[in-house]
Amino acid sequence: MNDCVRALHAIQARIAAAERRYHRPPGAVALLAVSKAHSIADVRAVLAAGQRVFGESYLQEAAAKIAALAGQAVDWHFIGPIQSNKTRGIAERFSWVHSVDRLKIAQRLDAQRPDHLPPLNICLEINVSGESSKSGVPPAEAADLARELSLLPRLRLRGLMAIPPPSRDLETQRDPFRRLRELRDTLGQAVPALDTLSMGMTDDLEAAIAEGSTMVRVGSGIFGRRGA
Ligand SMILES: *Cc1c(COP(=O)(O)O)cnc(C)c1O
């Protein structure tokens, strides 16, 4: 068996174990396989093993993979930083964007989302940990951005995403995830249908699942360390 496929099964087992341990319903947590910096051959192997949802961070690299796998049922999620001149390429190719943190970017994605495609699913990236991360909306500004974004007809606001600083300790890992969940609960009173918490990566997915993650984004845990 391909190494990535073996690793995929191990990650699926970790997710299932965390769901049981933290009293989440089975299947409550979706797996986004983050294939950035990894080959199309590895993506094909993981796809053949039944994984249908993939995350990419760089448009150019993603576009090549998406073209190579055209015709296969793959759901592509954009999770990287977004420059204005990349919004059209993203709006045309992806079904989700997890990393929206400015109204201007949201407006461009809305205007450029092709009519023949369903609305683009959006998560707001939140800077839950303050100065340690350069991208993301400050929590205090999230409600205004969510309200404005929810008026854009070609976008569908689904929830929140965060990338907290790495930590080895489970309790320390849980803290920013808890704050993201609480922010989602608060915003959910003004903007309905916030059903998504995109949080948890290879090294902290258990902490994220404990705090209510609905989608973990796993790269190295499936594809190996980048460049390896
Ligand atoms: C690369 C990346 C991931 C995956 O991280 P791993 O630690 O390799 O699992 C998840 N989310 C984002 C936004 C990323 O850029």
The ligand as an SDF file (V2000), in Angstrom:
LIG
                    3D

 15 15  0  0  0  0  0  0  0  0999 V2000
   -0.3200   23.5210    5.5660 C   0  0  0  0  0  0  0  0  0  0  0  0
   -1.5890   23.8540    6.2450 C   0  0  0  0  0  0  0  0  0  0  0  0
   -2.2970   22.8890    6.9890 C   0  0  0  0  0  0  0  0  0  0  0  0
   -1.7610   21.4840    7.2310 C   0  0  0  0  0  0  0  0  0  0  0  0
   -0.8020   21.5030    8.2270 O   0  0  0  0  0  0  0  0  0  0  0  0
   -0.1070   20.1390    8.7610 P   0  0  0  0  0  0  0  0  0  0  0  0
    0.5290   20.5400   10.0330 O   0  0  0  0  0  0  0  0  0  0  0  0
    0.8580   19.7410    7.7080 O   0  0  0  0  0  0  0  0  0  0  0  0
   -1.1880   19.1590    8.9460 O   0  0  0  0  0  0  0  0  0  0  0  0
   -3.4960   23.2490    7.5480 C   0  0  0  0  0  0  0  0  0  0  0  0
   -4.0100   24.4950    7.3960 N   0  0  0  0  0  0  0  0  0  0  0  0
   -3.3690   25.4410    6.6840 C   0  0  0  0  0  0  0  0  0  0  0  0
   -3.9920   26.7830    6.5530 C   0  0  0  0  0  0  0  0  0  0  0  0
   -2.1510   25.1620    6.0990 C   0  0  0  0  0  0  0  0  0  0  0  0
   -1.5060   26.1210    5.4080 O   0  0  0  0  0  0  0  0  0  0  0  0
  1  2  1  0
  2  3  1  0
  2 14  2  0
  3  4  1  0
  3 10  2  0
  4  5  1  0
  5  6  1  0
  6  7  2  0
  6  8  1  0
  6  9  1  0
 10 11  1  0
 11 12  2  0
 12 13  1  0
 12 14  1  0
 14 15  1  0
M  END
$$$$
